[in-house]
Structures are given as structure tokens and as C-alpha cells.
């Protein structure tokens, strides 16, 4: 076992991992990393990216560029044209991100699950002011991004963004270890609610689908193309935005300034594609959910 494997084995021990990623001053550490990652000094940039590669499976072969100004520039990288084929089946909702499939299943009334035995309500996730009728008894999928993955998110279908609401919150880690320990974690963390209306000629057109990007330790910043606002820990401006922003399937909607998790809420009639299950890796544009009507 080499040094890298030995260190990773230690860090993957549940108690140590939880202590190191959750019991430190999360907000301060997140703010520091936001500043540090943008330093453009070549030595700091190269050391940061080399260290990142050592502790992860970072692969930059699909990146649109290979020369980066900073670690942040590398983290928010774009991909080469055509690197992610888009499934254009009108009955398919494509994955908006590169990710690992976490919890998924039917929404039981208004309850979804972050981990076995840890339910959360749509009211807690989206706020009591938000109508949740479109997703009662529907379907949810949680998509977890690891640090080395591509961190831009895209439209899962031809859609119109109707509303965005920002929630200020904590920065708990969102890895499986924390999800098994912190009740209603997704409802406590920094997050945004993006309500969309599906468009096009498919049988699921006019359905409402919500994307909920959830931030985490080191990663609490979200940028959306259609709003001239950066959501971050110190943001104190307008929280709710009415929108009419149209996107085609696979078109980029925004990005995490670092990265975390996206929860997808769909109405009755959608289900996870048969070839996917918890722990499956998906790529942006790949078939994620299918409409059964």
C-alpha cells in the first residue's frame, strides 16, 4: 500500500472523517478556501492543484483548457465541446451534472430521504412559503458531486426557469458519513431552489421540476447564468427572484464555485432509469429519469 492509499484509508475512517470535515469551524474554513482558491500566484496554483490530484481522481483530459489561473479556475473548468453527449429522448430527463446517485425514490406524501431512516419534508427543504403541490407523491433523486468532478450544472430537459429562492444556512459536509449522522442536513445547509417548467413536445411537457443545489463545507457559492448575483455565505440581498429564463436540454444553467449536491424533485410519472441505483456514477446528459405517465 503506497503513501496515498495509507492516508486515504485513515481519512476514510468514519469517526476521523466526520471530525475533520464537520467539527472544524466550517464557515470560517469555507470563507478562507473561497479566498485561497482564487490566488493566481503560479507556485500556489501549482501546489494546490498537485495536492488536489494527490488526494482525488482529478482528470483534466476533457477540460476545454489546460492552463489555469488558479485552483478556482480549475475547479470551475468548462469541458471540451461534445465531451458530454445529451440523451434527446423526449421521455427522458437527463442528468444535469456529473455525479454519484445518492438516495432516490418516491416522495412519500411530502417526505424524501437523505439516508436510510433520515427523512426530511419538502416544506423544510423549500420553505413554508413555497407551494409543494407539484411534487407531493412525486419522485426525487439526490446527485452528489465529488471534489474532482466537473462542477457546472445543465438543464435536464427543455425548460423555463420560473423562480429562484436562496436559503442561507450552514456548511455541513454532504458525504454519506455526515448524511447518516446529521438529521435533515440538506434543509440546514446553504442552498438554492430553482423551479422549472418543462417545455417541448414530449408527453411530460408542462410538468414542474425543481433543482435544489446544496452547498457544503469549502463549497458554499452558487452562480446562475440568468441572475447577476453570486450566492455565498455573506450574501444578504434579495432572496426570491421571479424568472422567465429558457434553456434547451443540456444547456448550462450555472455552476458551483466549488461543488456539492443537487436534489431533483419531479412530479408523479417519473422514475429513476432501470440501469441506475444508489452508488451509480452518471455523467451530465446521460439518461437519469424516465417519464412513465
FENMOGI-V597772 format. One record per run of one state. SS is the DSSP state (@ for helix, = for strand, . for the rest). FROM is the first residue (numbers start at 1). TO is the last residue. If there is no record, write none. Layout:
<<SS | FROM | TO> <SS | FROM | TO>>
//
This chain:
<<. | 1 | 2> <@ | 3 | 11> <. | 12 | 13> <@ | 14 | 22> <. | 23 | 25> <@ | 26 | 36> <. | 37 | 41> <@ | 42 | 55> <. | 56 | 62> <= | 63 | 63> <. | 64 | 70> <@ | 71 | 75> <. | 76 | 78> <= | 79 | 79> <. | 80 | 91> <= | 92 | 94> <. | 95 | 98> <= | 99 | 106> <. | 107 | 107> <= | 108 | 108> <. | 109 | 110> <= | 111 | 115> <. | 116 | 117> <= | 118 | 121> <@ | 122 | 126> <. | 127 | 132> <@ | 133 | 135> <. | 136 | 138> <= | 139 | 144> <. | 145 | 151> <= | 152 | 154> <. | 155 | 158> <= | 159 | 167> <. | 168 | 169> <= | 170 | 170> <. | 171 | 175> <@ | 176 | 179> <. | 180 | 184> <@ | 185 | 188> <= | 189 | 189> <. | 190 | 190> <= | 191 | 198> <. | 199 | 207> <= | 208 | 214> <. | 215 | 220> <= | 221 | 224> <. | 225 | 229> <= | 230 | 232> <. | 233 | 239> <= | 240 | 247> <. | 248 | 251> <= | 252 | 256> <. | 257 | 260> <= | 261 | 266> <. | 267 | 269> <= | 270 | 272> <. | 273 | 280> <= | 281 | 282> <. | 283 | 286> <= | 287 | 291> <. | 292 | 293>>
//
